[in-house]
Amino acid sequence: MPHNLPILTLCRKCLAPVLAGTLVFASISGVGLPHGALKTASAATTAATYKLVQQAETMVTSGAKQVDYQWVSSNASETTQLVHVLQIDLTNPYVQLNAMSGKASTVTTRQSVGGMAKETGAVAGINGDVFNTSTTTSEGVAMGAVIRSGELLTSTSQLTGMYAFAVTKDKQPLIDLFNFTGMVTAEDGTSFALSGLNQSAYRTEPDNGYSHVNKLYIYTDNWTASQRPMNSGTTPTEALIVNGVVTEIAKGSQIATAIPANGYILRGHKEAADFIANHLAVGQTVNANYQLVSQTTGTSYDPSSFQMMVGGHTILINNGAAATFSRDISGLSGSSDRPRTAVGYSKDGKTVYLITVEESGDRKGVTLKELQQILLKLGVYKAVNMDGGGSTTMVTRPLGETAATLTHPTSSGTYQRLVANGIGVYTTAPQGAVKGIVASGTKTLFIGQQATYSLKAYDTYYNPIDASTLTPAWSVDGAVGTFASGVFTATKAGTAKLTVAAGSAKNTVDIEVIGGEQLSQLSVNPSTTLLQVGQAITVPVTATLKDGRALSVPSSAITWEFKGFTADYTGGQLVIKSVNENAANAYAIARYDGFSTMIVLAPGTEKKLEDFENAGYTVSFTALPAETGGAAFITDGLTGRETTKALELDYDFTLGSGDRRAYAVLGSGLSLDGSPSALTLDVMGDNSNSWLRGEVTNSDGSISYLTIADKVNWTGWKTVRVDLSSAGIKAPAKLTKLYVVNLAEDQDERATTGTVAFDNLALQYPPTASTTTGRTVILTVGSKEASVGGNAVAMDTAPYIQANTTYVPLRFISEALGGQADWEQTLKRVTVLRGSKMIELWPDRADMIATGVRVTAPASPMVQNGRVLVPLRVVSEQLGLTVVWEQTKKSITIY
């Protein structure tokens, strides 16, 4: 019976990247860092100090509350991080903690934390243990023990330094290192040691052994995967035990009979297989017993003595002090800022803390050393690190609501990773009397947006109750909008309080209406830039705020201005009605409360590159490192492309180490004729979070790389537009490869196997920048005569210098440079368009907007004698031109 096949990976360093939370198999000596170490802003500055500032507190249910904090640095340049805490009072008779697991409470079907909470009725929860993320090499079972309501669902793995969190039946919290021990005794009195329960194949520590070689395991009905387990490198002999009696034996094969609730499978290899074959027989009795043993105290525990247990990773806090890490933290990016999850409890054992640190916008989380400091400031006495990164998730049930929802963004936004297990918060409280009411609805809006609010109610145990018998009275203070029939319409930037009253109960919600002054950037990601009558263009708009928040702007809040064409705008989509004759530059300008951005459209400039229907070349597969598996081929029948062909790329990054790449090689390459500005293509995603790229071979043999997607965080087909303008492509060039990248850094955040596909590649070409492209403009201070492309041109106002800034007439400078310029008298706004650039400036304002980005304006326009003058260098350089000043001649040359 061979047992030298790969189990997950063949070496310790190769196994690490495929685990969520990156469970690193390496020496653990000397991995602790000084307890007082804190992140520093830079080597040139004083080390930053931090404080934990409470922001909000709300009850979830009787005995459980959510408290939100800011982790604020003394270094003003560092971003404030957000910390979320579920605080559980174990002395409260109505609140319970329990383990949550996969779908239908199985251990081999991963599920989101939100899904677990919904399925089990939890009012709150967080993600739990680390697990193997690969779906082709492992079942994704948790690496540590899981106990739910006293039942052991999975055993511990033979790994070093893996702590677990538990709560006993008498509601005492515990964080400790546990071993699994057990024994199976046959009717003839012969016994054999158990090595585990419901575990995937893995490499043991510290011997680097094969987990299932020469071992005996138990599998229960909580294991629903088709193999027990996959990739074990062993041939099993199995026995099915029902009500303590052997009912079936399979020598050298797996039993096909489903495991009943009152039974289990004994699965053995080598000596364990001999035990089954020689000492068990159908009809004979068998006794199996097992327990968990503390590695620190030697105490044995019957799993039924615990209410719950979930495995974790390194210890963080011990006896009220930062602990030396019990495992290598490099694979967790422990010294880098990451989203984190942790569990701890107070010194008196009465309070449990479930903690997450979020990643969103420019908030990137914290290091593990910072996490330790946060926990200490919370008053945590003992704590363990749970799976973090992309797995970090918290859900809570808002007051008055019936279901738990996402508490804060995950690293993927609203997407919740499917994880092995979690810790759920449950209530057993009876229904109480009405205690309070809640106005339910969105709290952040844009001008022009409408939001519907409804009345919710909760009882004396903070659980939801029927509010239909209550008659609400609504009111809004502050002049930011109007409210009618439960619908609020935002009309002005600012804040307000929305109040709802019913009887003697009252609730107030703080509403924020985002204003243009809060924006740092406005961006549009059009589905195409083709200027053609009848063309429909999806134009999602995103606003990035000065505080780092990135918010989708509803279509009702955006006003569009069209130059060179006309269009209808409905529901986030432009439909082109007409195009001006000989329109070379057509602009769609998106405006929101004084802030703007734009996209450039061009007629007849989209060209099919490849649709794979009649490809006259061979597609091949190559990969790095050499161990990487996969295939690339043109196929039909893909979901969503059942009747057409597409390029499929399969990859398997299970083996190997470091950065990993899987390439689809497109024959000798697809010619990128001319100088395209963008590539559009349909991509079938696999939600792997991998990096998707393209490779272009330039005319001089150099390579340019295209980022198709930073993260493949979607499933199914979608159209992607790739900007080629900054890729450094040198014509004639060829697109030679499309490929998937799984970088070594944070490799646990990405799936190790998957399939992506490509279809309908098309090129888009930029509009002509202007008819005067390449002309040189020469101006002389004090002279009304200028030279444009060698021709003398008269100006109505001579350039002049004020406060070291040269000013020129707006109309002249825009026309000489081949652009368009407008002065909006009411708003006192200068707008200049040229090629792919747009700038907007205002007199006496210290900032300007450059193609959707707020930047500092070294100088602002001025109005003099009825003429608008603009700062020459500011305008020219923002339009991508070069300005040269010659002191002796007092001349300005613009290239």
C-alpha positions, -999 to +999 in steps of 0.1 A: +000+000+000+019+030-012+021+060+011+047+082-006+021+103-025+018+141-018-002+151+012-012+187+005+025+194-004+057+175-001+076+198+023+071+220+052+078+252+033+055+242+005+025+235+028+024+269+043+009+290+015-023+269+011-037+276+045-060+304+054-042+326+079-010+309+065-002+283+090+035+283+087+054+250+093+088+262+104+110+264+135+093+284+162+124+291+183+130+328+189+099+340+171+087+362+199+092+400+196+097+425+225+064+430+243+067+468+240+074+469+203+052+492+184+051+503+148+072+534+140+063+560+114+098+560+099+134+557+110+137+595+110+108+601+134+100+593+170+083+560+175+045+565+174+023+558+204-013+547+202-045+551+221-078+532+219-108+556+216-143+543+220-166+555+192-199+537+197-216+511+219-249+492+212-266+462+226-269+431+204-289+410+229-291+406+266-256+398+278-239+408+245-230+443+232-209+456+203-183+483+211-165+501+183-131+517+187-105+538+169-068+528+172-053+563+169-016+570+163+003+600+177+018+602+142-008+623+122+003+607+089-007+572+100-043+561+092-066+556+122-076+519+123-111+506+133-115+479+160-148+461+166-155+441+198-183+418+208-184+418+246-201+388+261-212+387+297-209+350+307-228+356+339-259+365+319-283+335+319-296+343+284-265+345+263-244+316+250-214+310+228-211+281+205-191+269+176-205+274+141-194+252+112-201+244+075-234+240+058-259+218+076-233+219+105-209+196+087-171+200+088-163+195+051-185+223+036-172+257+042-196+286+047-195+323+053-199+337+088-231+353+078-244+320+064-235+302+096-253+328+117-283+326+095-284+288+095-280+284+133-298+315+144-268+333+159-273+370+167-236+377+162-204+359+153-168+360+140-147+337+119-127+310+137-099+285+130-073+284+102-079+259+074-066+247+041-080+269+014-075+245-015-106+227-027-086+201-047-061+190-022-081+192+011-116+193+024-110+227+041-115+212+076-103+233+106-068+225+118-079+226+154-105+209+175-142+220+172-168+213+198-204+223+193-228+218+222-206+192+238-200+172+206-165+169+192-167+176+155-130+176+146-100+167+167-068+187+171-040+182+146-005+172+156+009+207+152+030+229+175+018+260+193-018+259+181-040+273+209-077+269+211-106+289+228-133+270+247-162+276+271-171+249+296-207+237+303-206+258+335-196+289+313-159+292+322-137+304+293-104+286+286-075+292+262-050+263+261-030+239+240-047+205+236-038+171+223-063+145+211-059+110+226-082+080+222-084+042+221-105+017+202-110-016+220-122-047+201-144-074+216-114-097+220-098-070+243-072-058+217-068-020+216-053+004+191-046+041+196-068+067+178-049+096+160-078+118+153-114+125+144-128+139+111-094+153+100-080+160+065-046+148+055-017+171+066+020+170+077+026+165+114+050+184+136+077+183+146+085+151+127+071+163+093+053+130+090+022+119+070-008+123+092-027+091+081+002+067+076+000+037+100-028+055+119-064+049+130-090+076+126-127+080+134-151+096+109-186+105+118-217+117+099-204+153+103-179+143+076-198+145+042-169+146+017-166+118-008-132+107+005-119+101+041-097+121+033-084+131-001-047+130-009-038+110+022-012+089+003-026+058+019-050+030+010-076+025+037-092-004+055-125+006+071-151-007+095-186+008+099-198+008+136-235+013+144-246+014+180-213+000+191-215-030+167-195-037+136-219-038+106-195-037+076-158-041+069-139-031+037-103-043+034-082-021+012-111+001+002-135+027+014-170+018+026-197+032+004-225+031+030-234+065+044-225+070+080-256+071+102-261+095+131-256+066+156-225+053+139-190+060+128-163+047+104-130+034+117-104+042+090-070+025+093-037+021+074-009-004+077-008-016+114-042+002+120-056-016+090-043-049+104-060-042+136-094-037+118-088-068+096-076-092+124-096-081+155-129-067+142-157-088+127-192-081+116-216-085+146-189-080+172-189-050+196-164-022+196-157+005+221-142+038+212-133+066+237-113+098+233-105+129+252-086+162+249-056+167+272-041+200+282-004+203+271+002+228+299-015+211+329-019+175+318-056+177+326-079+153+306-112+166+294-142+148+281-154+168+251-189+167+265-177+189+294-174+218+270-202+239+256-179+248+227-144+249+214-128+265+183-091+261+174-069+291+168-033+300+161-006+317+183-013+329+218-014+367+220-020+376+257-012+355+287-018+365+323-025+401+313+007+405+294+018+403+257+029+367+252+058+353+231+043+340+200+038+302+201+042+299+163+061+316+135+041+347+125+058+354+092+032+335+072+005+356+089+023+388+077+025+393+114+048+423+111+026+439+085-007+457+087-035+432+081-071+426+091-071+405+123-094+383+144-088+374+180-107+360+210-099+367+247-114+369+282-111+389+313-091+380+344-123+370+364-135+348+335-168+366+334-163+385+301-154+372+266-141+395+239-145+387+202-124+411+183-119+421+147-097+448+131-110+458+097-093+465+064-112+490+042-102+519+020-068+531+033-073+513+066-051+482+063-054+467+098-026+462+123+004+441+131+002+412+156+022+433+180-002+461+177-031+436+181-015+426+214-015+462+226-051+467+216-061+436+236-042+449+266-060+483+264-093+464+263-084+447+296-080+412+281-063+387+304-057+359+279-062+359+241-055+338+211-051+348+174-077+334+151-077+332+113-073+367+099-067+384+066-093+378+040-112+355+065-117+383+091-154+387+094-179+399+121-216+399+118-241+414+143-278+417+145-288+454+146-313+464+173-348+457+161-337+435+132-343+398+129-310+387+112-273+394+117-256+414+090-220+423+081-207+446+109-178+461+088-163+456+054-141+426+048-109+429+028-130+422-003-157+447+006-190+430+012-179+396+001-175+371+030-150+343+025-162+308+030-145+296+061-142+264+081-160+276+113-168+305+135-179+315+170-215+323+173-234+344+199-269+330+208-298+342+230-322+320+250-342+349+264-380+348+264-400+376+248-401+407+269-420+439+268-413+468+244-381+485+255-372+507+225-377+515+189-352+519+160-353+538+128-340+513+102-323+526+070-291+539+055-271+565+073-248+578+046-263+594+015-254+616-015-273+647-026-302+637-047-304+602-032-335+588-016-336+563+012-365+545+028-367+541+066-389+519+087-397+514+123-383+484+142-388+476+179-369+455+205-379+441+239-363+443+274-338+416+263-328+436+232-344+411+209-367+421+180-405+422+184-433+431+161-436+468+155-466+468+133-490+479+161-469+510+167-477+543+149-444+562+141-440+599+139-409+610+119-390+642+120-356+655+107-336+683+121-311+702+099-318+714+064-301+685+046-333+670+031-369+663+033-389+634+048-422+621+036-440+588+041-409+571+054-387+583+025-359+608+030-346+628+001-311+643+005-309+678-008-279+694+008-246+683+022-243+681+060-255+661+090-289+658+105-307+637+131-336+616+120-360+610+149-389+585+151-413+585+180-439+559+189-458+564+222-432+573+248-404+556+229-380+576+207-350+568+185-326+591+167-303+582+138-274+604+127-276+610+089-247+621+069-251+636+034-218+636+016-207+669+001-183+677-027-159+693-002-154+658+014-143+642-018-106+637-028-114+618-060-143+610-083-138+582-109-158+565-136-152+530-150-170+530-183-179+497-200-167+512-233-155+545-247-169+539-282-187+570-295-214+556-317-251+564-320-271+539-300-241+527-280-251+520-243-223+527-218-225+517-182-208+544-161-205+534-125-191+563-104-170+559-073-163+587-048-132+585-026-135+607+005-107+625+023-111+601+052-104+571+029-139+558+024-147+546-011-184+549-018-205+541-049-224+572-060-260+565-069-270+575-104-296+599-090-268+620-075-247+625-107-253+652-132-238+646-167-226+672-192-219+661-228-196+678-252-195+666-288-225+644-285-259+640-269-271+612-248-298+600-224-288+590-189-309+566-169-300+542-141-262+545-144-262+541-182-255+565-210-272+558-244-258+580-272-285+598-292-264+618-317-228+626-324-216+661-336-202+661-371-164+656-372-163+653-335-127+642-327-129+648-289-162+639-272-164+643-234-189+630-208-184+650-177-198+637-144-205+663-117-214+659-081-218+690-059-190+710-074-167+680-080-161+666-114-144+639-135-148+629-171-143+602-197-132+607-233-152+590-261-140+585-296-159+575-328-153+543-346-123+533-325-132+499-312-117+469-330-122+432-324-089+416-314-100+380-307-132+361-300-117+326-303-143+314-328-117+308-356-083+311-339-057+301-364-030+294-338-023+269-310-029+279-274-004+263-250+002+262-212+033+271-193+039+279-156+063+290-129+076+273-108+079+240-127+057+221-102+027+243-111+000+223-129-027+234-153-040+236-189-049+263-214-072+256-244-100+270-265-133+254-257-171+257-259-198+249-235-186+270-206-214+283-184-225+316-199-208+307-232-226+275-240-229+281-278-196+301-284-160+295-278-137+310-252-102+305-239-101+285-206-071+286-182-069+260-154-043+263-128-030+244-098-006+261-074-006+234-048+030+225-052+061+247-054+069+278-035+073+316-039+054+335-066+034+313-088+022+319-124+000+300-148+001+312-185-021+308-215+003+313-244-015+328-275+006+312-303+030+338-316+008+366-302-022+388-311-011+420-330-020+452-312-023+475-343-015+511-339-016+527-304-047+514-286-056+532-254-076+503-238-082+466-240-117+453-232-124+416-226-149+393-210-134+374-181-150+344-163-139+348-127-134+321-100-134+343-069-098+332-062-086+367-053-056+360-077-039+386-098-049+385-135-024+399-160-014+400-196+020+401-213+028+422-243+060+418-264+071+452-278+087+460-311+122+462-295+117+428-277+110+443-243+080+432-222+051+453-210+027+439-184-010+446-182-031+443-150-064+429-159-076+426-123-058+432-090-081+406-075-104+381-092-131+386-066-161+376-087-177+345-101-190+342-136-185+365-166-180+402-165-165+428-189-131+443-178-115+474-193-077+476-192-060+510-196-031+507-220-020+543-220+006+539-192+018+504-201+048+516-221+037+496-252+059+502-283+042+495-316+041+472-334+034+450-303+018+417-296-003+403-267+014+370-261+001+357-228-028+359-204-021+345-170-029+341-133-005+352-106-004+340-070+022+360-052+042+346-023+031+375+000-003+368+016-006+336-004-032+322+020-056+349+008-059+333-026-072+299-038-045+275-049-066+260-077-092+273-101-103+281-136-107+315-154-117+321-190-114+349-216-135+360-245-143+389-268-110+408-267-113+442-283-091+473-287-101+509-281-081+537-296-077+572-282-092+604-298-068+628-315-055+650-288-059+682-309-052+695-344-022+714-329-005+685-313+033+689-317+031+727-322+053+749-300+038+780-284+061+809-275+049+838-253+067+869-241+059+887-209+044+922-217+038+914-254+004+908-271+021+888-299+026+851-296+040+824-318+019+793-324+036+766-345+058+794-360+029+816-369+023+850-353-009+852-333-023+883-316-036+882-281-060+907-265-041+907-232-003+903-228+011+877-204+022+892-171+037+881-139+022+885-105+036+869-073+061+848-094+032+834-115+027+841-152-009+847-162-023+844-197-058+848-212-079+816-208-093+816-243-060+820-260-041+794-240-069+768-246-071+773-283-034+776-288-029+742-271-057+726-290-082+723-261-115+736-250-120+762-223-150+775-205-157+801-178-188+795-158-198+830-145-223+819-118-200+793-103-168+813-111-153+781-125-126+776-152-128+743-171-101+733-196-103+701-216-076+687-238-071+651-250-076+629-220-072+657-194-096+680-177-088+706-151-111+729-131-100+759-111-117+786-091-104+821-083-091+824-047-092+786-041-062+767-029-071+735-047-082+724-082-096+692-097-073+675-122-092+647-141-112+637-111-085+642-084-083+670-059-048+685-059-032+716-046-033+746-069+000+766-067-019+795-082-055+802-090-072+821-119-082+857-117-107+879-134-092+913-146-110+939-167-137+914-177-111+888-189-103+855-172-066+849-167-051+815-158-018+806-143+002+793-173+024+767-157-004+752-136-027+748-166+000+736-191+016+710-169-018+696-157-026+691-194+006+671-198+028+698-215+062+711-208+068+748-199+103+764-202+111+799-189+139+819-204+149+847-181+169+869-205+141+871-230+113+870-205+098+843-228+078+812-221+079+782-245+053+755-243+060+721-258 
